[in-house]
Every structure is written in structure tokens, then in C-alpha cells.
Amino acid sequence: MHVLALGSSRRKLFVLTGAVAVFGVAVSSLLLVDTGSSAPPLAIDGVDLAALQQQDIDLKAPPSDAQAKISREEAAARAGFDLPVKEVVLSRLISKLPPKMDRLVWAINYDGGLPIGEGPAPVPGEPTVDVEFGPADYMLAFVDAETGEFLFSVQANRMQP
């Protein structure tokens, strides 16, 4: 029978410290797992979800057991925009913008957007120029699927100098 002797107390401390470090890394890895990040992204007709993410707005598929307390028709009415609706999608909205939120929402996708006029606009590296905004690429409004509260809307337009 062989007995493993570690020898000095310094070596024992090194082995113990290494074991604690490995255990700590394993536990930290488990704690850092974000269950929401594994949710699949949504597909919303004509909406650039990557551009929304750059604005700290992330749309994910809702949890499989999610149930809205208000209907999609009621959500579109509560958004308050008198525009044709292309689609209304139940989704999980994660926004890092103030106020930060993680909510079950109805994302109302409009066919078109609000008219934006023309006027001065800053152009990077250039003086302010007069521009005209083209038609909206998309417009989304978000309504809380449980309370019916209108949260906010986003619209993407292109400048046409």
C-alpha cells in the first residue's frame, strides 16, 4: 500500500487553493448562464432586429407558457396610432433603455410609419445640411401584454440629402 504524502504545508496549500479555484470557476460558470439569451430571436416582417439590438432593444420569442391577458386587437388599439397594422407579435422585450425592462409585450408592426418632415440634420464630418426623410423602413409599437400599458414606439427612416 502506498500513501501519497504531499510533503510540506506549502504544497498542501497549493493543492487546496487549486481545488477551490477550479470549483469556483465551475460554480461561477453556472451562475452566469442567462436563461433568456438562449431564447430564439423573433422574425418580424421588414424589421432589422440587429439594428434594434444596437439601440439596446432586444426582442426574443416569449416563453412557451406565456399567455397575454389582452388580445392583439386590443393591444393595437391601445398603441393609438392610426396606421395600417401589418402584424402583431407576442414577444419578450428586453430593453436596457431607461426604464429598463424585461416584459411580455405585443409588438405592433405597422405598414409604414409616421410622416417625418424635412429640415436641418447633422451629418458626421459635414456641416448641418437640409434633408428630407424617406418613408419609414418600419415602425413598431410595444404594449404590455399583461396590463395593456403603451410602452414606447420605434421607427426607422432614411435621410435623403
LINGI-V937031 format. One record per residue. N is the residue number from 1. SS is DSSP state (a for helix, b for strand, c for the rest). PHI is phi as a letter, one per 40 degrees, with the letter a starting at -180 (999 if undefined). NEAR is the number of other C-alpha atoms within 10 Angstrom. Layout:
n->N ss->SS phi->PHI near->NEAR
n->N ss->SS phi->PHI near->NEAR
//
This chain:
n->1 ss->c phi->999 near->3
n->2 ss->c phi->b near->4
n->3 ss->c phi->b near->5
n->4 ss->c phi->c near->6
n->5 ss->c phi->b near->7
n->6 ss->c phi->c near->11
n->7 ss->c phi->g near->8
n->8 ss->c phi->c near->8
n->9 ss->a phi->c near->9
n->10 ss->a phi->c near->10
n->11 ss->a phi->c near->11
n->12 ss->a phi->c near->13
n->13 ss->a phi->c near->12
n->14 ss->a phi->c near->11
n->15 ss->a phi->c near->13
n->16 ss->a phi->c near->11
n->17 ss->a phi->c near->12
n->18 ss->a phi->c near->12
n->19 ss->a phi->c near->11
n->20 ss->a phi->c near->12
n->21 ss->a phi->c near->12
n->22 ss->a phi->c near->11
n->23 ss->a phi->c near->12
n->24 ss->a phi->c near->12
n->25 ss->a phi->c near->11
n->26 ss->a phi->c near->11
n->27 ss->a phi->c near->11
n->28 ss->a phi->c near->11
n->29 ss->a phi->c near->10
n->30 ss->a phi->c near->10
n->31 ss->a phi->c near->9
n->32 ss->c phi->c near->8
n->33 ss->c phi->c near->10
n->34 ss->c phi->c near->9
n->35 ss->a phi->c near->7
n->36 ss->a phi->c near->14
n->37 ss->a phi->c near->10
n->38 ss->a phi->c near->10
n->39 ss->c phi->c near->14
n->40 ss->c phi->c near->12
n->41 ss->b phi->c near->15
n->42 ss->c phi->c near->17
n->43 ss->c phi->b near->13
n->44 ss->c phi->b near->17
n->45 ss->c phi->d near->12
n->46 ss->c phi->g near->13
n->47 ss->c phi->b near->17
n->48 ss->c phi->c near->13
n->49 ss->a phi->c near->17
n->50 ss->a phi->c near->12
n->51 ss->a phi->c near->12
n->52 ss->a phi->c near->15
n->53 ss->a phi->c near->14
n->54 ss->a phi->c near->9
n->55 ss->c phi->c near->12
n->56 ss->c phi->g near->14
n->57 ss->b phi->b near->18
n->58 ss->b phi->b near->21
n->59 ss->b phi->b near->27
n->60 ss->b phi->b near->20
n->61 ss->c phi->c near->19
n->62 ss->c phi->c near->21
n->63 ss->c phi->d near->13
n->64 ss->c phi->c near->6
n->65 ss->c phi->c near->5
n->66 ss->c phi->c near->13
n->67 ss->c phi->b near->13
n->68 ss->c phi->c near->16
n->69 ss->c phi->c near->11
n->70 ss->c phi->b near->16
n->71 ss->c phi->c near->16
n->72 ss->a phi->c near->21
n->73 ss->a phi->c near->12
n->74 ss->a phi->c near->13
n->75 ss->a phi->c near->25
n->76 ss->a phi->c near->25
n->77 ss->a phi->c near->15
n->78 ss->a phi->c near->16
n->79 ss->a phi->c near->22
n->80 ss->c phi->g near->10
n->81 ss->c phi->c near->14
n->82 ss->c phi->c near->11
n->83 ss->c phi->b near->14
n->84 ss->c phi->c near->11
n->85 ss->b phi->c near->16
n->86 ss->b phi->c near->13
n->87 ss->b phi->a near->16
n->88 ss->b phi->b near->21
n->89 ss->b phi->b near->17
n->90 ss->b phi->c near->24
n->91 ss->b phi->a near->24
n->92 ss->b phi->b near->26
n->93 ss->b phi->b near->21
n->94 ss->b phi->b near->19
n->95 ss->b phi->b near->18
n->96 ss->c phi->c near->14
n->97 ss->c phi->c near->10
n->98 ss->c phi->c near->6
n->99 ss->c phi->c near->7
n->100 ss->c phi->c near->11
n->101 ss->b phi->a near->13
n->102 ss->b phi->a near->13
n->103 ss->b phi->b near->17
n->104 ss->b phi->c near->25
n->105 ss->b phi->b near->30
n->106 ss->b phi->c near->31
n->107 ss->b phi->c near->27
n->108 ss->b phi->c near->25
n->109 ss->b phi->b near->26
n->110 ss->b phi->c near->25
n->111 ss->c phi->c near->17
n->112 ss->c phi->h near->19
n->113 ss->c phi->a near->21
n->114 ss->c phi->c near->15
n->115 ss->c phi->c near->11
n->116 ss->c phi->b near->12
n->117 ss->c phi->c near->9
n->118 ss->b phi->b near->14
n->119 ss->b phi->i near->12
n->120 ss->b phi->c near->12
n->121 ss->b phi->a near->14
n->122 ss->b phi->c near->11
n->123 ss->b phi->b near->13
n->124 ss->c phi->d near->7
n->125 ss->c phi->g near->6
n->126 ss->b phi->b near->7
n->127 ss->b phi->c near->10
n->128 ss->b phi->d near->12
n->129 ss->b phi->b near->12
n->130 ss->b phi->c near->14
n->131 ss->b phi->b near->17
n->132 ss->b phi->b near->17
n->133 ss->b phi->c near->15
n->134 ss->b phi->c near->16
n->135 ss->b phi->c near->15
n->136 ss->b phi->c near->17
n->137 ss->b phi->c near->16
n->138 ss->b phi->a near->19
n->139 ss->b phi->a near->22
n->140 ss->b phi->b near->23
n->141 ss->b phi->b near->23
n->142 ss->b phi->b near->27
n->143 ss->b phi->b near->27
n->144 ss->b phi->d near->25
n->145 ss->c phi->c near->25
n->146 ss->c phi->b near->16
n->147 ss->c phi->b near->13
n->148 ss->c phi->g near->22
n->149 ss->c phi->c near->14
n->150 ss->b phi->c near->19
n->151 ss->b phi->c near->12
n->152 ss->b phi->a near->11
n->153 ss->b phi->b near->15
n->154 ss->b phi->b near->13
n->155 ss->b phi->a near->15
n->156 ss->b phi->b near->18
n->157 ss->b phi->b near->18
n->158 ss->b phi->b near->12
n->159 ss->b phi->c near->14
n->160 ss->b phi->b near->10
n->161 ss->c phi->c near->14
//
